[in-house]
């Protein structure tokens, strides 16, 4: 297999993935970093084109420097793209340090004897460092799913290949001049290793983008856009999963804004929407970390507290009730406070989510019937008397 054929494959692979990432960037706004990856693989095409030009040069140094820096730029774009996708800040300081040291080393590298160990090692070190940084960025993002770990492993493999190339060249020999590079066995091995890692990294990155896009679509389908908490479908899905995982001590709180129709009639629907959003934020901010919060109707909310006792649910509901009744919302053009009623039920060992919700709703109904702005617990669970009288 000739090196020209391998370089042609490299160019084709770079082109395919440049187009693939560009299409992802154009069709999916949530695929952060795809355009940077498209640019990186696009520069791979330029890099291979320069490799073909190298053999025809009387003075190979300018093209050689171009090949060296263009590939480093391609890796830099890939690093930024990966950081953007993983929602982390690109390591600009480390990248700048690599670039400064590389530029300073260019005169020394290209004045050394071609094929010598010092030149080969200095040539590969910037690539090694940039590839290693990509793996570090993924690791520091905190995402450790199987595909993420596989991508980290591939970055480490690619970095290892760069640092191994000088030793491979010393073992099997390489050309005595840049123009003779394409005729060597070392070139075939080096370029073949590059195309394999390019393909593997790009394929895994595309799979990760597909996975994350699908996950974001699921989140959007389960989220209420007004309140930013789970909608009814999302709440039921996550609450049922929590109960299946053994939430025998779970507590469900049903909540309902008092006289919500009057809010819309008196202050307008924009103010009503603001009150809903404010109440939802209060439910979330007051809830413990494992709580599942959902808006299950117009002004109706539900909160599941896994691994909680009835007393925990009652204290939580009373804390939200008190804070909400005391809140003022002048930014919405509202000159008065509002109240909410709560029903609390503890899960029995054989309770389904439906049964637990039914008992919490019954307690909520009694809170409404008893004057509103109060917390009631389900009958038979401690006392059914209101925690606070209606305001």
C-alpha positions in Angstrom: 0.0 0.0 0.0 1.6 3.3 -1.1 1.8 6.3 1.3 0.0 8.4 -1.4 -3.0 6.0 -1.1 -2.9 6.3 2.7 -2.8 10.1 2.5 -5.7 10.0 0.1 -7.7 8.0 2.7 -6.7 10.4 5.4 -8.0 13.3 3.3 -11.2 11.5 2.5 -11.8 10.7 6.2 -11.1 14.2 7.3 -13.5 15.5 4.6 -16.3 13.1 5.6 -16.1 14.1 9.3 -15.7 17.8 8.5 -19.0 17.6 6.6 -20.6 15.4 9.3 -19.8 17.9 12.1 -20.8 20.8 9.9 -24.2 19.2 9.3 -24.6 18.6 13.0 -23.8 22.2 13.8 -26.2 23.5 11.1 -29.1 21.3 12.2 -28.8 21.2 15.9 -28.2 24.3 18.0 -27.7 22.3 21.1 -24.6 20.5 19.6 -22.2 22.9 21.1 -18.7 22.6 19.7 -19.7 20.9 16.4 -18.6 23.8 14.3 -15.2 23.8 15.9 -14.8 20.1 15.3 -15.8 20.7 11.6 -13.2 23.3 11.3 -10.6 21.0 12.9 -11.3 18.2 10.5 -11.4 20.7 7.6 -7.9 21.7 8.5 -7.0 18.0 8.3 -7.8 18.2 4.6 -5.4 21.2 4.2 -2.7 19.3 6.2 -2.9 16.3 3.9 -2.8 18.5 0.8 0.4 20.1 2.1 1.9 16.6 2.6 1.4 16.0 -1.2 3.0 19.3 -2.0 6.1 18.6 0.1 7.6 16.2 -2.3 7.8 18.8 -5.1 9.5 21.5 -3.1 13.2 22.5 -3.7 13.1 24.1 -0.3 10.8 22.0 1.9 11.1 24.2 5.0 8.1 26.6 4.4 5.7 23.8 3.5 7.1 21.7 6.4 6.4 24.5 8.9 2.9 24.8 7.4 2.2 21.1 7.9 3.5 21.3 11.4 1.4 24.3 12.5 -1.7 23.5 10.5 -2.1 20.2 12.2 -1.5 21.8 15.6 -4.2 24.3 14.7 -6.5 21.5 13.8 -6.0 19.9 17.2 -6.5 23.2 18.9 -9.9 23.6 17.1 -10.8 20.1 18.2 -9.9 20.9 21.8 -12.1 24.0 21.8 -14.9 22.0 20.2 -14.7 19.2 22.8 -14.6 21.8 25.6 -17.7 23.6 24.2 -19.6 20.4 23.9 -18.8 19.4 27.5 -19.8 22.9 28.7 -16.4 23.6 30.1 -14.1 26.6 29.5 -11.4 25.8 27.0 -7.9 25.7 28.7 -6.8 28.9 27.0 -3.8 29.5 29.1 -2.4 26.0 28.5 -3.2 26.2 24.8 -1.5 29.6 24.6 1.6 28.2 26.4 1.8 25.3 23.9 1.5 27.6 21.0 4.1 30.1 22.3 6.6 27.3 23.1 5.9 25.7 19.7 6.5 29.0 17.8 9.7 29.5 19.7 10.8 26.0 18.9 10.2 26.2 15.2 13.6 27.6 14.2 15.4 25.0 16.3 13.2 22.1 15.1 13.7 22.9 11.4 17.4 23.6 11.7 18.1 20.1 13.1 19.0 17.2 11.0 15.9 15.6 9.4 15.0 12.3 11.0 17.1 12.9 14.1 15.7 11.9 17.5 15.7 15.4 18.9 13.9 16.8 15.9 11.3 14.0 15.9 10.7 14.4 19.6 10.3 18.2 19.5 8.1 17.9 16.5 5.6 15.5 18.2 5.6 17.1 21.7 3.0 19.8 20.9 0.6 17.3 19.4 1.1 15.0 22.4 0.3 18.0 24.8 -2.7 19.1 22.9 -4.2 15.6 22.6 -3.6 15.1 26.3 -5.4 18.3 27.1 -8.5 17.1 25.2 -8.6 14.0 27.5 -8.1 16.2 30.6 -11.0 18.5 29.5 -13.3 15.6 29.2 -12.3 14.1 32.5 -12.6 17.4 34.4 -16.2 17.9 33.0 -17.3 15.2 35.4 -19.1 13.2 32.8 -18.0 9.6 33.1 -20.5 7.6 31.1 -19.0 4.7 29.0 -18.8 6.7 25.8 -17.0 9.6 27.6 -14.5 7.2 29.2 -14.0 5.6 25.7 -13.3 9.0 24.2 -10.8 9.8 27.0 -9.1 6.5 26.3 -8.8 7.2 22.6 -7.3 10.6 23.4 -4.7 8.9 25.5 -4.0 6.4 22.7 -3.6 9.2 20.2 -1.2 11.1 22.6 0.8 7.9 23.1 1.1 7.4 19.3 2.5 10.9 18.9 5.2 10.3 21.5 5.9 6.8 20.2 6.6 8.0 16.6 10.2 9.1 17.2 11.0 5.7 18.7 9.3 3.9 15.7 11.3 6.1 13.3 14.5 5.2 15.1 13.7 1.5 15.0 12.6 1.1 11.4 14.4 4.2 9.9 13.0 7.2 8.1 14.0 9.5 5.2 17.0 11.6 5.1 15.1 14.6 3.8 11.4 15.8 3.9 11.0 15.1 0.1 11.7 11.4 0.7 9.2 11.0 3.6 6.4 9.6 1.5 8.6 6.7 0.2 9.3 5.3 3.7 7.7 2.6 5.7 7.7 4.9 8.7 5.4 7.3 6.8 3.0 4.5 6.0 2.9 3.4 9.7 2.6 7.0 10.9 -0.2 8.0 8.5 -2.1 4.7 9.0 -2.1 5.2 12.8 -3.3 8.7 12.3 -6.3 7.7 10.1 -7.4 5.0 12.5 -7.3 7.3 15.5 -9.0 10.1 13.5 -11.9 7.8 12.6 -12.3 6.3 16.0 -12.3 9.7 17.8 -14.7 11.3 15.3 -17.1 8.3 15.4 -17.2 8.3 19.2 -17.6 12.1 19.3 -20.6 11.9 16.9 -22.1 9.1 19.1 -21.7 11.3 22.1 -23.4 14.2 20.4 -26.3 12.0 19.3 -26.6 10.7 22.9 -26.6 14.2 24.4 -29.0 15.6 21.8 -31.4 12.7 22.6 -31.1 13.3 26.3 -31.8 17.1 25.9 -34.8 16.3 23.8 -36.1 14.0 26.5 -35.5 16.7 29.1 -37.4 19.3 27.1 -40.3 16.9 26.5 -40.5 16.4 30.3 -40.1 20.0 31.4 -42.8 22.6 31.8 -41.5 25.7 29.9 -43.3 28.2 32.2 -42.2 26.9 35.6 -39.0 25.1 34.5 -40.0 22.1 36.7 -41.1 18.7 35.4 -44.5 18.6 33.6 -47.0 15.9 34.5 -45.5 13.3 32.2 -42.0 14.0 33.5 -43.1 14.0 37.1 -45.0 10.7 36.9 -42.1 9.1 35.1 -39.4 10.1 37.6 -41.6 9.7 40.6 -42.5 6.1 39.6 -38.8 5.3 39.0 -38.0 6.7 42.5 -40.7 4.5 44.1 -39.5 1.4 42.2 -36.0 2.0 43.6 -37.4 1.4 47.1 -38.9 4.6 48.3 -41.1 3.0 51.0 -40.6 6.0 53.2 -41.4 8.5 50.4 -43.7 11.5 51.0 -45.8 13.2 48.4 -46.9 16.8 48.8 -49.7 18.1 46.6 -49.9 21.9 46.3 -52.4 24.3 44.7 -52.3 28.1 44.5 -55.3 29.7 46.2 -57.8 31.7 44.2 -55.6 31.6 41.1 -58.4 32.7 38.8 -58.6 35.9 40.7 -54.9 36.5 40.0 -55.4 36.3 36.3 -58.6 38.3 36.4 -57.2 41.1 38.6 -53.6 41.4 37.3 -53.6 39.7 33.9 -52.2 36.4 32.6 -48.6 37.6 32.6 -48.8 38.3 36.3 -50.4 34.9 36.8 -47.6 33.2 34.9 -45.1 35.1 37.0 -46.7 33.9 40.2 -46.6 30.3 38.9 -42.9 30.6 38.1 -42.1 32.2 41.4 -44.0 29.5 43.3 -42.2 26.7 41.3 -38.8 28.3 42.1 -39.7 28.4 45.8 -40.7 24.7 45.7 -37.3 23.8 44.1 -35.2 26.1 46.3 -36.7 24.8 49.5 -36.7 21.1 48.5 -33.9 18.6 49.5 -31.5 17.5 46.7 -33.4 14.2 45.8 -36.8 15.9 45.6 -38.8 15.5 42.4 -40.8 18.7 41.7 -43.5 18.9 39.0 -46.3 21.1 37.7 -49.1 18.7 37.1 -51.9 21.1 36.1 -52.5 24.8 35.6 -51.8 25.9 39.2 -51.3 22.5 40.7 -47.9 21.1 41.8 -46.6 17.9 43.3 -43.4 17.2 45.1 -42.1 13.7 45.9 -39.6 13.5 48.7 -37.8 10.1 48.5 -36.5 8.6 51.7 -38.5 11.0 53.8 -40.9 10.8 56.7 -44.3 12.4 57.1 -42.8 15.0 59.4 -40.2 15.9 56.8 -43.0 16.5 54.2 -45.0 18.5 56.7 -42.1 20.7 57.6 -41.2 21.2 54.0 -44.8 22.2 53.0 -45.1 24.6 55.9 -41.8 26.2 55.0 -43.0 26.8 51.5 -46.4 27.9 52.6 -45.0 30.5 55.0 -42.4 31.9 52.6 -44.9 32.1 49.7 -47.5 33.9 51.9 -44.9 36.5 52.9 -43.5 37.1 49.4 -44.3 40.3 47.5 -44.0 40.4 43.7 -43.9 44.2 42.8 -41.9 43.4 39.6 -45.0 41.7 38.2 -47.2 44.8 38.9 -48.8 42.9 41.8 -49.4 44.9 45.0 -50.4 42.0 47.3 -49.2 38.6 48.4 -50.7 35.2 47.6 -51.2 31.9 49.3 -51.2 28.2 48.6 -52.7 25.1 50.2 -50.9 21.8 50.7 -51.8 18.1 51.2 -49.2 15.7 52.5 -49.3 11.9 52.4 -46.7 9.2 53.4 -46.3 6.2 51.2 -47.5 2.9 52.6 -45.5 -0.2 51.7 -48.0 -1.2 48.9 -48.8 2.3 47.6 -48.5 3.0 43.9 -47.9 6.6 42.8 -51.6 6.8 41.9 -52.7 5.8 45.4 -50.2 8.1 47.1 -51.3 11.0 44.9 -55.0 10.2 45.6 -54.4 10.5 49.4 -52.3 13.6 49.0 -55.0 15.2 46.8 -57.6 14.3 49.4 -55.6 16.1 52.1 -55.2 19.1 49.8 -59.0 19.2 49.2 -59.5 19.3 53.0 -57.0 22.2 53.2 -58.9 24.1 50.6 -62.3 23.3 52.2 -60.9 24.3 55.6 -60.1 27.9 54.5 -56.9 27.6 52.3 -53.4 28.7 53.1 -52.7 25.7 55.3 -51.1 22.3 55.3 -53.1 19.1 55.9 -51.9 15.5 56.1 -53.8 12.5 54.8 -56.3 11.0 57.2 -54.9 8.4 59.6 -51.4 9.9 59.3 -50.7 11.8 62.5 -53.3 14.6 62.8 -55.4 15.9 60.0 -55.8 19.3 61.6 -54.4 22.3 59.7 -50.9 23.4 60.5 -52.0 27.0 60.1 -55.4 28.6 59.7 -56.4 30.3 56.5 -55.1 33.8 55.9 
